[in-house]
Amino acid sequence: MTPIRHQLLEMIVDPDTAYDQPASDIAALQLRAVQELFDERRTQIPLLARRAEEAGITRIASLADVVPLLFAHTVYKSYPPSFVEQGRWDRMLQWLNTLSVEDVTHVDVAGVKDVDNWIARLWSAGHMVLATSGSSGKCSFLNHTRGDDALKKRHFRHSVAWPLAKPSEDPADARLVFWLGPIKGPNSAIAAANINAANWGRPGATFSLGDEPLRIADVSRVAVMRKKMADGTAAPEEIAAFEAEARDKAAAAQAAMRKLADTILDHRHEPMMLSGLWAQFMTLIARARERGIGDGEFHPDSIVSAGGGVKGVALPDDYKEQVDRFFGPVIRPGAYGMTELAQVMPRCEAGRYHRAPGLVWLILDRDGERLLTEADAKDGMVEGRFGFVDLLYEGRWGGLITGDKVTADFRPRCPCGRHGPTLLDTISRFATAGEDDHIGCAGTIDGYIRGAIDA
C-alpha cells in the first residue's frame, strides 16, 4: 500500500471527520494518491500501461489526466461467451489475467465443470472473484485479494448506517441480522450481506432466505433464456420447461420467505438489521396482517434497508409509504454503491451521498470522455456519468466509468451542514435494461483484451 493512499484510507476509522472533509483539503492528496497508484498498477496491468501509452500519459497532473485511464464497466464482462459455453476455463483465466494485479493463470482448472466451480478454484487460490447477477445474460467477474476484503469490511463497518448508527463494540449487544436473500455465493450483494452480519450481527443470529448457495451458472442461464424469449429464438419446449421450473422455484421461494417472515415478526421487539427488496417487505407486511400485527411494532434501534426489486412486480402505488408506516420510527439509512466499488457512499440526513477520502469522484460527459467540473455546473450542480478511482483495491485497477447518470453538487457545503461535494439521490442509468451502454473507450479496451488473449 503506497503512503498517501494509506493515509486517505485510514481516515475512515473516524467517519464523522472522513465524511466532512473540505474538498480543498484532500484534493491534492487524492491527486498524489492516484499518481502513486497509477505508477504501481501500470507495471502490473499491461492493459493500463497500453491505455497510458496511447494517451501519452506518464504523469497525473490533474484529474482530467485520469479520464483516459479509466476502464469502462463493461470491461469486466468482455470475455468471449464461447469460453464459458465451451468450458475453456484456461482461456477464462487468461482473460481475467488481463485485468488482475496478480497472475491467475497458474490456478488449477483441471476437471472444472461450470463457472461456479471455476470461481471456487480461484477463491481457493486466494483470488476472491465476485460475479454480478448477469441480468443482461453475461456476468461480470471482478478480482479481489483477501486484503481487499478485509479493508472493505472495515470500510463498511464505519460507513453502513452512517450517520444514523454504528455497530456495537460488544457482541452480546449486537443486533440480529436478517438478509432476505441467499447468504452463500460469489456475488457482491451476498458479500455485502456477510460483511454486515460480521460487523453488526450477534454471533449465531444471522438469518437468510435459505442455505442453498446462489449459483452463477443458474443466474446466467435464466438471463440467457429470457433474452431468447424476448427476441423470439426460444423453442416452445424450451419455454415450457423454463416456465415450469420458474413456477417451482417461485413456490419454494415463497415458502422460504413466509418462514423467514415469521422469524422476523417473532423478533420484532429486538434490535435488528433487516435488508431486502420492496416486494419482499410487502410480503412481510401481508404475513404480519395475517397474524394480527399492526404498524410500528419494531424496536426503534432496528436498521431497515429496502430497495430494488420493483420491475415487473405488481405493487400498490403507495408501497413505500406502507413500508414506512409498518416499520415505524426505526433507523432507515441509505447508501450508493455497486459491485465494482469497495467504498460505499452513505446518505446523510439531507438525502445526499457523501464520499470517503479514499474514493476519488470523476463526473464525466455522457460518452465518458471529458471531465466535468465546477465550470460546467449551473448553480453548483452538474449532471453526468459517474466515474471514480477507488484507492482501496490491490487486486485490480480501481479506475472505472460506470453506467450511472448522477447529479453532483460541487458547492462547498451540503444542506446537512457538512462539506461537499455531494451526489443527489436522483441516480439513474444511461441505458435501460437490454440496451447497450455506449461509452467511448469501451470498444478500444475490448480490442486490447481480445488481442491479449489471442496472442
Helices and strands as residue ranges (DSSP letters): H 3-10, G 11-13, H 15-18, H 23-41, H 46-55, G 63-65, G 67-69, E 71-72, G 73-77, H 81-85, H 89-97, H 115-124, E 130-131, E 141-142, H 146-159, G 171-173, E 175-179, H 188-200, E 201-207, H 216-231, H 236-266, E 272-277, H 278-290, E 303-307, H 319-327, E 335-336, E 345-346, E 359-364, G 374-376, E 381-390, E 399-409, E 422-423, E 428-429, H 442-454
